[in-house]
Structures are given as structure tokens and as C-alpha cells.
Amino acid sequence: MNAAPIRRTALLAVLALPALAAADEGMWTFDNLPLKLLREKYGFAPGKEWLDRVRLASVRFNDGGSGSFVSPDGLMITNHHVGLGCIQNISTEERDYVAGGFMAAARDQEPACPGYEVNVLVAMEDVTARVLGAVKPAMTDKQAGEARKAATARIEKECADRTGQRCDVIPLYQGGEYQLYTYKKYTDVRLVFAPEQQTAFFGGDDDNFTFPRHDLDICIMRAYENGAPARPAAYLPWAVRGAADGDLLFVSGNPGSTSRLETVAQLESERRVIQPKILRSLKRRIGTLKAYAAKSPENERRAKEYIFSYANSIKAREGMLKALQDPKAMAAKAAAEKDLRGRYAAGRAAAGTDPWETIAAAQRRFDARFSEYRMIELGLMHAPRLLGIAADIVRYAAEKEKPNDVRLEEFRDSNLESLENELYSPAPIYDDLDEVMLADRLKETQAELGPTHPFTKTVLGGHTPEEVAHEAVSGTKLKDVAARKALVQGGRAAVAASTDPMIVLARKIDPLARQVRSFKEDEVDAVQKRAGERIAQSRWKAFGRTLSPDATFTLRLAFGVVKPFPAEGTMVPARTTFHGLYDRSASFGNQPPWNLMPRWVEHEKDLELKTPFNFVCTADIIGGNSGSPVIDKDGAFVGIIFDGNIESLASDYYYTDEVARAVAVDARGIVEALRKVYGAAALVQELAPR
């Protein structure tokens, strides 16, 4: 976990100057690549045809990952941990595909992934003038926020009505620019192949966020349209030769979020308040789940996906917190901010409020109520699974009666189809697991907010969290998709009259959640966005679009080279092979989490052990890039991102290519394993025909 120290002068250069002056930093939008830099530094810059093909071959999974089309018949590849929800949902106590892996024998035996949605970015349009034009100088911050949201809703609805596609308005550069992204949606997604989780996550949490790695972290799916395999507008051909040291590579994916353009006050809030509280909560929740899982093998199977997710989040956030606690890094951030504030002051025509101070004051208000917002709005209204379903139904009924442009964002017309796809998912729900998780969530909320908070009085009403959870889970009918649809179709009257105990619980929580959400949106977000727009204007004057915007879980293109890195007094090579997999397992006596599955032991003799398995490159990635294709200059698939090394966890706040690396599965290793270990000859022929 000890990230390598970074020289202050080097880091200051990274933070204070345009990104492309320092290193290969940047998660670039497809309409704004640093083409001049690429030509000068690498002798190559992709043209429009290359960019269009890569964009149309890249996909976004609605549950937080990326992927790509790799055949003309809708075949997609992503990470095992991106497809884990699907693999878990089609598993049963008798057939655990998470543990044993899955391979469809034929296309008509590819099972559907409940609730999955895949998006392809088909169009981009600058709508900055329309969004910012809705905000008038005389408006209060709250009014400005409402005007901005209303304009966004109108633009999205117009687009959706016109195209029949998913349309999202995306704020970039802290509100300095707004883009309308139009997506083609696929909601019929089916599983084709997944290795055993032990193979995909070899080394477990011990090896997570490290390198060398030896993981087959892949999941192969297929998109269907009108009951037949989809015919995507583009797909990535499988590379023949792979990538060598020094090769220029591109990563096309959907990085989730970064905070590189946030103010020092916002970063200090992350360090002092937000990250420590989130970590404490995650550790509590994983402890509860591990206790549940320890009771039986079936419990372990049911809880596995949640435990995996929480463990990954804990390690990631610990790395992020360490980055925020690095005094040299934060001093460099402060120096960069001081420079920008000087530019702002020099270019300001008249005296006025300082936008940095405005943001800091709003952040202090949020810090004081962060626990309330996190526990009630995020923790309960988006709880797994039954309470989250009930909360969506309660809000759906209320929001649908409102004009589209004043609804909560997730209930706008442009988002309803995606919401319904998830709400009506037939994915299995396990009563005992749901009850344990709900009771723990209620208990944690009670402990965080205290005995006098309205939550304790209104929601618990003198009962214990365990009693409330048991009554709600044991009495609800919401496991039945038809019951969910009936309530939604019955509208507000049906929801108000419902005696379903989970709906009753959601009705009690909703007013409290709305109040704290309104506080955040009106008194924090609206204030910070308006002040942020003023900072963005100053940054724009200084750097224009030579900086890449913070990540927004939308399609970006990063680039870098295959490159070793220094660690602990030596050099770490840029790739591993199957030799390394077997050696690492043998070094630990084939004991978990470094144990090999039986088929890998059996087929060791069949593998070409020198085949590259995993590799690293300097491309700028973050969470959400999982499953992103790694592409060479020819536009061919050479690998798939599945992780970053421990030093890359600072990338949420700043980037350096001295030691931070993106970690990928090599395309050559994928084909070798599919052919020699899994006997998937037909699948290999579709991926890499020859």
C-alpha cells in the first residue's frame, strides 16, 4: 500500500501546467484529442475514421464498467468483475457459475443477464450555450441550479423524443462546458463465457491493485436486438502480434469520476471527512457480510459478489486516502490553485465574491451533514435490494406526476426506460441476505445519526433495526416483478394505499431523504457549480481545451506506452507470462488465494507457457475503465484493462507516469487460455478468425 514518493518539483509541474506538458495525462473526449502532441511525440495521431470506429465499438455497462464489441455478431468482452452480477444472478445453489465458470455450448444456450444495459455513444453535441443561457445573472444560486436542471431535462427529452435513444447532458470542466451525448441501447445482454472467479481474480485481495499479476479477468457476452445477435456498427479486430515495450496504445472506456479539477477545500473535505467515513462504513458492511457468509457454503455463494465489491472499494479508497495525506502532493495542489487564483484576480474586471471561498463555505456546510446524506439518501434509498426497489417505486409514483423538467434526475422521461429495465429485473433476491443487510444499514444509520434524529423516531419508531428489517422483508411481495409493475402502473394512489411493509418503510424514509437531498442540491451543488463556472472561465482563458476534463463515466480515450516501472529498488517488467502464473502458485504451495483450478493444472502441459498473460502501460485510467479495450495504432484489440497498480490509486486526484500503471490482460493470453484450457475453439474462431 506504500505508494512511491513523488518529487515535489515534478508533481508541481504536473498539477500547475497543462496536462500534456507533463506526461501522457488525460482522459480525453473523442472530439478533443491532443492530436498535435501525439504526432510530435509518437509520430501518429488517429484520424476521424479510426476514432469513429473505436467509439462505435466501445460499450458502457450500466452497472459501472466498460467493454467493446469484438465480432460482427454482437460479441462483447469486458471484465469478469463487470459481468459478476450476471454470473451470480444466473447461478443457483446447484450450479455456481461464479465458482465453476460458464461456457455456452451454442448461441441458443446463452442465458440472459437480468437488468443489464449496454450503451454505445453514437452522437455528441455541444449544448453549453443552451444550458448556461438558462441561468440569468439576477438568479439566486438555487434558482440558477433549478434553471440549469430544467434546461438539461428539456434538452434530454427533445433528443430522446427525436431519436428514440438514450440522451444525457454531461457537464465537463466543472460546468464550463456541457455536451449532449446520444446512446444506442442494448437491453438484451446474454452470457457467453466466464472463467472461474478464482482464475479471474487469482491472488485475491492480496494481489489486487498490484503488479505483476496473473489474472484471466474477462467475461464474454453478446448483445441481442429483436431476438437475434446484434450487428454493431463497428467492432475491434483481434490483434495478431500483441503489444511490445514502447508501443503506443490507446484505452477507450468510461472512467467513473476524478477530482483533479476540484479545489483544495474540496480535497481537504475528502481527506478529513468523506473518505474516512466511507471507509469506516465499508469495513462495517463487509464484516456483516463475512459473518453471514461463514454460516454455510450457500450463504457464502450468495454474499460473494457484495464481499468482492466491498473489499475492492476498501483497498481503492485506502489508496486514495493515502494520496490525500501526502503532504508534498497536497502542497503542489495548493501551489497550482494559488497560480490559478492569481490568474483569476488579474483578469477580473471588478471586485466580487471569491469563488474558491464560496466553494469552501458550501463544502463546510456539506461536511456537517455528510453522514445524514450518505446514510439516508445514499445508504437507504439506494439500499440492496428490496428497500431500493421500494424506494424507486415510491419516488417513481410521485415524480411521474410532475412536469419532466422539475423531476429528480433519475425519473426524467429520458431515463425511465433504463430505470424500468433495472426495476423489473427478475434477478434472484435472497430474503435472509436482504434482511441481514437491511438490518445492518438501519443499525448503522441509527448509530451515525443518534437517538434524537427524526430517522430514529420516524423510521424505527421504538423498534430495533432487526425488528424493522424482519417485518419489512418477511411481509413484502416485491420479490414478484408483477407486484412491482402493478404498483408502478397504479401510480401515486396505489403506492399511497399500499400496506406492503417494504413500501411503508420506503414511504417513511422518503421525506427525510428528499430533505437532505434538496439541501445538497440547492445549498451545496448549486452554489459550487455556479462558483465553479467562474473558475472554469479563468482556467479556460489560461489553458483552453488543452486540459482534459474530470471523468464523468462517459466515453474517453487515454493513451500511453507499454513500460516497466521501478519498485522497491528494482524494476518490474511490463508483462507476465503463464510461466509466472504457475511459479507464483507453486511458491505458495497452491494454497488460496494462489491456488489453480483443476483444469489449469491438467492443461499446464498444453499451454505455450511463454505466452504473454498480463501487461502494464502508462495510459491514464480510473475506476469505470474496467473492461476497457486496449487498442494499437491499427485499431486492433491487444488487451483489456482490469486494474491499476497500487500507485495508480492517486489518479483520482493527480496523474504521474513515473510508477503508476494500468494493468491489462493480453489478447494473446486470452486466446491461448480459451483454446488450450477451456477448449473453446468456436469462440476463439469468432474472436480471432484465421
Order of alpha helices (4+ residues) and beta strands (2+ residues): alpha-alpha-alpha-beta-beta-beta-alpha-alpha-beta-beta-alpha-alpha-beta-beta-beta-alpha-alpha-beta-beta-beta-alpha-alpha-alpha-alpha-alpha-alpha-alpha-alpha-alpha-alpha-alpha-alpha-beta-beta-beta-beta-alpha-alpha-beta-beta-beta-beta-alpha-alpha
